[in-house]
């Protein structure tokens, strides 16, 4: 039978916790398989939805890098660092006090989103546009009006490429609504609201900085069900749309190229060639029944028949490739 403690013994143990007979507290080892979970700020998007957002912003980064390289006439690298879920107050706390912050809308989605360029990036872009090497500045100051006009063009290009990247998942119309040089004054959602932040690192020459894109959860919530592996189509496997074909066709119409026509061919010696004079007749290997060869940028493309149109010599295209008849 187990020993029953008297009331005096119980009072003695409670009054002296360090008693020799008191057993040491048992501390169980933490299970390595467990992960901490914040019940105040639970994860609002799944891993599959997170991977879809990563794919969207990876595609955006690739397009934006090419566009910036052409605009700044220098190699610009853009890489996605992470897609995180945090509160809006935590996100604002990570921004510099003199950033270049844009708010934008994503119709038909409701609410406003935010894109923040770090000061090092903004000053490097401005320096490069005005003929510099793209060096950053350590000055803690706001951007001037001229510098903001340069960054507005950088942001306009980001809006275009972001619209194209989101278009594979959801057709949206992205428009910049405001710009602020002090992000702490920008309030798109309450401080405790959950936001999804895509962090991209941009590198120009010796300068690198962060472009942070913040989406309120309430803005993306209506389309989260569509952010799955089944609904996301890789652009490398998707067929070009009719709009893409029309844009390419319109751009190609204004591109110049060299077109030449080879009427006939023959082989003669260098001695005979050097002795050719006006009025001499050269016998060729091409008969009058054979079509002439049309070359586009040095590549044979068409077969044609020579003739005259008005007062000009011309050729009439009779086929898409040369055939020796």
GUNU-354513 format. One line per field, with one value per residue (C-alpha): residue in three letters; x, y, z. Coordinates in Angstrom, 1 decimal. Example, Ala and Ser with C-alpha at 12.3 -4.5 7.8 and 13.67 -1.06 7.14 Angstrom:
BEGIN
resn: ALA, SER
x: 12.3, 13.7
y: -4.5, -1.1
z: 7.8, 7.1
//
This chain:
BEGIN
resn: UNK, UNK, UNK, UNK, UNK, UNK, UNK, UNK, UNK, UNK, UNK, UNK, UNK, UNK, UNK, UNK, UNK, UNK, UNK, UNK, UNK, UNK, UNK, UNK, UNK, UNK, UNK, UNK, UNK, UNK, UNK, UNK, UNK, UNK, UNK, UNK, UNK, UNK, UNK, UNK, UNK, UNK, UNK, UNK, UNK, UNK, UNK, UNK, UNK, UNK, UNK, UNK, UNK, UNK, UNK, UNK, UNK, UNK, UNK, UNK, UNK, UNK, UNK, UNK, UNK, UNK, UNK, UNK, UNK, UNK, UNK, UNK, UNK, UNK, UNK, UNK, UNK, UNK, UNK, UNK, UNK, UNK, UNK, UNK, UNK, UNK, UNK, UNK, UNK, UNK, UNK, UNK, UNK, UNK, UNK, UNK, UNK, UNK, UNK, UNK, UNK, UNK, UNK, UNK, UNK, UNK, UNK, UNK, UNK, UNK, UNK, UNK, UNK, UNK, UNK, UNK, UNK, UNK, UNK, UNK, UNK, UNK, UNK, UNK, UNK, UNK, UNK, UNK, UNK, UNK, UNK, UNK, UNK, UNK, UNK, UNK, UNK, UNK, UNK, UNK, UNK, UNK, UNK, UNK, UNK, UNK, UNK, UNK, UNK, UNK, UNK, UNK, UNK, UNK, UNK, UNK, UNK, UNK, UNK, UNK, UNK, UNK, UNK, UNK, UNK, UNK, UNK, UNK, UNK, UNK, UNK, UNK, UNK, UNK, UNK, UNK, UNK, UNK, UNK, UNK, UNK, UNK, UNK, UNK, UNK, UNK, UNK, UNK, UNK, UNK, UNK, UNK, UNK, UNK, UNK, UNK, UNK, UNK, UNK, UNK, UNK, UNK, UNK, UNK, UNK, UNK, UNK, UNK, UNK, UNK, UNK, UNK, UNK, UNK, UNK, UNK, UNK, UNK, UNK, UNK, UNK, UNK, UNK, UNK, UNK, UNK, UNK, UNK, UNK, UNK, UNK, UNK, UNK, UNK, UNK, UNK, UNK, UNK, UNK, UNK, UNK, UNK, UNK, UNK, UNK, UNK, UNK, UNK, UNK, UNK, UNK, UNK, UNK, UNK, UNK, UNK, UNK, UNK, UNK, UNK, UNK, UNK, UNK, UNK, UNK, UNK, UNK, UNK, UNK, UNK, UNK, UNK, UNK, UNK, UNK, UNK, UNK, UNK, UNK, UNK, UNK, UNK, UNK, UNK, UNK, UNK, UNK, UNK, UNK, UNK, UNK, UNK, UNK, UNK, UNK, UNK, UNK, UNK, UNK, UNK, UNK, UNK, UNK, UNK, UNK, UNK, UNK, UNK, UNK, UNK, UNK, UNK, UNK, UNK, UNK, UNK, UNK, UNK, UNK, UNK, UNK, UNK, UNK, UNK, UNK
x: 0.0, 1.4, 2.4, -0.1, 1.5, 0.2, -0.9, 2.2, 4.5, 2.6, 3.0, 6.7, 7.3, 5.4, 7.3, 10.7, 10.8, 14.5, 14.0, 16.4, 13.7, 11.9, 12.3, 13.9, 11.6, 11.3, 12.1, 11.1, 13.3, 11.7, 10.5, 12.6, 9.7, 7.7, 7.7, 6.7, 3.3, 2.1, -1.6, -1.8, -0.5, -1.2, -0.1, -2.8, -1.5, -0.5, 2.9, 1.4, 0.1, 3.4, 5.2, 2.8, 3.6, 7.3, 6.8, 4.9, 7.6, 10.5, 9.0, 8.5, 12.2, 13.4, 11.4, 12.2, 16.0, 15.9, 13.9, 16.2, 19.3, 18.0, 16.8, 20.1, 22.4, 24.0, 23.6, 21.0, 20.3, 17.1, 16.6, 13.8, 15.0, 11.8, 8.0, 7.0, 3.9, 4.2, 2.2, 2.1, 3.7, 6.7, 7.0, 7.1, 9.7, 12.1, 12.0, 14.4, 13.1, 14.0, 12.9, 11.0, 7.7, 4.8, 1.3, -0.6, -4.0, -4.7, -8.1, -10.4, -8.9, -9.8, -7.4, -3.9, -0.5, 3.0, 6.3, 9.4, 12.8, 15.7, 17.6, 20.8, 18.9, 17.1, 20.3, 22.1, 19.4, 19.4, 23.2, 23.2, 20.4, 22.4, 25.6, 27.3, 28.5, 25.5, 27.1, 24.9, 25.0, 25.2, 23.3, 20.3, 17.9, 14.7, 14.7, 14.4, 11.7, 14.0, 15.2, 11.6, 10.8, 13.5, 12.2, 8.7, 9.9, 11.5, 8.2, 6.2, 8.3, 7.9, 4.1, 4.1, 6.2, 4.3, 1.0, 2.4, 3.6, 0.3, -1.6, -0.6, -2.5, -5.1, -5.7, -5.2, -4.8, -2.0, -1.9, 0.4, -1.7, 0.8, 4.5, 5.9, 9.5, 8.7, 7.1, 6.1, 3.4, 1.9, -1.0, -2.7, -4.0, -4.1, -0.7, -1.8, -3.1, -1.3, 0.5, 2.5, 5.9, 7.9, 11.5, 13.7, 17.3, 18.5, 22.2, 23.6, 27.4, 28.7, 25.4, 22.7, 19.4, 16.0, 12.7, 10.0, 6.4, 3.7, 0.3, -2.4, -3.9, -7.4, -6.5, -5.3, -7.9, -10.4, -7.9, -6.0, -8.1, -6.7, -3.1, -2.3, 0.0, -2.8, -3.9, -0.4, 0.9, 4.6, 5.3, 7.8, 5.1, 2.2, 1.2, 1.5, -1.8, -3.3, -2.5, 1.2, 1.2, -0.3, 2.3, 5.2, 3.7, 3.3, 6.9, 8.3, 6.6, 8.8, 12.1, 14.4, 16.2, 18.4, 16.8, 18.8, 18.0, 20.4, 19.4, 21.9, 25.1, 28.2, 31.8, 34.6, 38.3, 39.8, 41.6, 38.3, 36.7, 39.5, 39.1, 35.3, 34.4, 31.2, 29.2, 30.7, 28.3, 28.7, 27.0, 25.4, 24.2, 20.7, 18.1, 15.2, 12.8, 14.6, 13.3, 15.6, 16.7, 15.6, 17.7, 16.6, 19.5, 21.7, 19.3, 17.5, 13.7, 11.8, 11.8, 10.9, 10.6, 12.4, 10.4, 9.6, 7.0, 6.5, 10.0, 11.6, 13.1, 11.3, 10.8, 7.6, 7.6, 6.4, 7.3, 8.5, 11.7, 13.9, 13.4, 15.7, 13.4
y: 0.0, 3.4, 5.7, 8.6, 11.8, 13.7, 17.3, 18.4, 16.6, 18.2, 21.7, 21.0, 20.1, 23.1, 25.5, 24.1, 23.4, 22.6, 19.7, 16.8, 14.3, 16.5, 14.9, 17.1, 18.5, 16.4, 18.3, 16.4, 16.8, 18.8, 16.7, 17.6, 17.0, 19.8, 23.3, 26.6, 28.0, 31.5, 31.4, 35.2, 35.3, 32.0, 31.2, 32.3, 30.8, 27.2, 26.0, 25.4, 28.9, 30.2, 28.3, 29.9, 33.3, 32.5, 31.5, 34.7, 36.9, 34.8, 35.5, 39.1, 39.4, 37.9, 40.3, 43.3, 42.5, 42.5, 45.8, 47.6, 46.4, 48.0, 51.2, 51.8, 50.4, 48.2, 44.6, 44.5, 41.2, 40.5, 37.5, 36.5, 36.1, 35.0, 35.2, 35.7, 36.2, 38.9, 41.7, 45.1, 46.7, 44.3, 45.0, 48.8, 48.4, 46.8, 49.7, 52.6, 56.0, 57.5, 54.9, 55.3, 53.7, 53.4, 52.2, 50.6, 49.0, 45.6, 45.8, 43.9, 43.0, 45.4, 47.4, 48.7, 47.1, 48.6, 48.4, 49.8, 50.6, 50.8, 54.1, 52.5, 51.3, 54.6, 56.6, 54.1, 54.2, 58.0, 58.1, 55.7, 57.5, 60.8, 59.2, 57.9, 54.3, 53.5, 54.2, 54.4, 57.2, 57.0, 60.3, 60.1, 62.3, 62.2, 62.1, 65.4, 66.1, 65.3, 62.1, 61.1, 61.6, 59.1, 56.6, 57.0, 55.7, 52.7, 52.1, 52.3, 49.6, 47.5, 47.9, 46.7, 43.6, 42.8, 43.0, 40.5, 38.2, 38.2, 37.8, 34.2, 33.5, 36.3, 39.2, 42.3, 46.0, 47.4, 51.2, 53.3, 55.5, 57.4, 57.8, 58.4, 59.0, 58.2, 54.7, 55.0, 57.4, 54.9, 53.0, 50.5, 48.1, 48.2, 47.4, 44.0, 42.8, 39.9, 40.8, 38.7, 40.2, 39.2, 40.3, 40.7, 41.6, 43.9, 44.3, 47.1, 47.3, 47.3, 48.3, 46.0, 46.7, 45.4, 45.8, 44.7, 44.1, 43.9, 42.4, 42.6, 39.2, 40.6, 41.7, 38.3, 36.3, 36.1, 34.5, 32.2, 29.3, 29.7, 29.7, 26.0, 23.9, 22.8, 26.4, 27.8, 27.3, 27.7, 30.3, 28.1, 25.6, 27.9, 28.9, 32.6, 34.4, 36.2, 39.5, 38.4, 37.5, 40.8, 42.8, 40.9, 41.3, 45.1, 45.5, 43.5, 45.7, 48.6, 46.6, 47.2, 44.4, 43.9, 42.3, 41.3, 39.4, 37.1, 37.2, 34.7, 32.9, 31.8, 30.8, 32.8, 33.1, 36.0, 37.0, 37.2, 39.1, 41.7, 42.1, 42.8, 46.0, 47.8, 45.9, 42.5, 39.6, 37.0, 33.7, 32.5, 29.1, 30.4, 30.3, 32.7, 30.0, 29.8, 32.1, 34.5, 34.0, 36.5, 36.8, 38.4, 39.3, 36.9, 34.0, 32.6, 33.0, 33.5, 32.7, 35.6, 36.7, 39.9, 42.7, 46.4, 48.3, 51.8, 53.2, 51.0, 47.5, 45.0, 41.4, 39.5, 36.8, 33.5, 31.1, 30.9, 29.0, 28.6, 25.5, 24.7, 24.0
z: 0.0, -0.9, 1.9, 2.6, 3.6, 6.6, 6.4, 8.3, 5.8, 2.9, 4.5, 5.0, 1.4, 0.1, 2.4, 1.4, -2.4, -2.2, 0.2, -0.4, -0.8, -3.4, -6.9, -9.5, -12.1, -15.2, -18.5, -21.6, -24.6, -27.4, -30.3, -33.4, -35.6, -34.0, -35.5, -33.8, -34.7, -34.1, -33.3, -33.4, -37.0, -38.7, -42.2, -44.6, -47.8, -48.5, -49.8, -53.2, -53.4, -52.2, -55.0, -57.5, -56.3, -56.6, -60.2, -61.0, -59.5, -61.0, -64.4, -63.5, -62.5, -65.7, -67.9, -65.7, -65.8, -69.6, -69.7, -67.2, -69.0, -72.2, -70.5, -68.5, -71.2, -68.5, -67.3, -64.5, -62.6, -60.9, -58.6, -56.3, -52.7, -50.9, -50.6, -47.0, -44.8, -42.2, -40.7, -42.3, -39.3, -39.5, -43.2, -42.8, -40.0, -42.5, -44.9, -44.9, -43.9, -47.3, -49.7, -53.0, -52.3, -54.8, -54.2, -57.0, -57.7, -59.4, -60.9, -60.7, -57.3, -54.5, -52.3, -52.9, -53.0, -52.4, -54.2, -52.5, -54.1, -51.6, -51.6, -53.0, -56.0, -56.6, -56.5, -58.7, -61.4, -61.4, -61.7, -64.6, -66.5, -66.3, -67.7, -64.6, -63.9, -61.7, -58.3, -55.2, -52.6, -48.8, -48.5, -46.1, -48.0, -50.0, -53.8, -55.6, -58.2, -61.1, -59.5, -58.9, -62.6, -63.4, -60.9, -62.3, -65.6, -63.8, -62.0, -65.2, -66.7, -63.6, -63.8, -67.5, -66.8, -63.6, -65.5, -68.1, -65.4, -63.5, -66.8, -67.1, -63.9, -63.8, -66.2, -64.1, -64.8, -62.7, -62.2, -60.0, -57.7, -55.6, -54.7, -51.2, -50.1, -46.5, -46.4, -42.7, -43.9, -46.3, -44.9, -47.2, -44.4, -40.6, -38.9, -37.7, -41.1, -42.8, -46.0, -48.6, -49.4, -52.5, -52.1, -55.2, -55.3, -58.1, -59.0, -61.2, -61.6, -58.0, -56.4, -55.2, -53.5, -52.7, -54.5, -52.1, -53.4, -50.7, -51.3, -48.6, -47.9, -48.3, -51.9, -53.0, -51.1, -53.9, -56.3, -53.9, -55.0, -58.5, -57.3, -57.6, -59.7, -61.9, -62.8, -63.2, -66.8, -67.4, -70.0, -71.7, -72.5, -73.2, -76.7, -77.7, -77.7, -80.6, -79.0, -78.7, -82.4, -83.3, -81.3, -82.9, -86.4, -85.9, -84.6, -87.5, -90.0, -89.2, -89.2, -92.2, -94.0, -97.1, -100.1, -103.2, -106.4, -108.3, -111.9, -113.3, -112.5, -114.5, -114.0, -115.8, -115.3, -113.5, -116.7, -118.6, -115.8, -115.8, -119.5, -119.5, -121.3, -122.1, -124.8, -124.1, -123.8, -121.0, -121.4, -118.2, -116.9, -116.3, -119.0, -119.5, -118.2, -114.8, -112.0, -110.3, -106.7, -104.0, -100.9, -97.6, -95.4, -97.4, -97.0, -100.0, -99.5, -102.8, -106.5, -108.8, -112.4, -113.5, -115.3, -115.3, -113.3, -114.5, -115.0, -112.5, -112.9, -110.6, -109.9, -109.4, -106.6, -108.1, -105.2, -101.7, -102.6, -105.5, -107.7, -110.6, -113.5
//
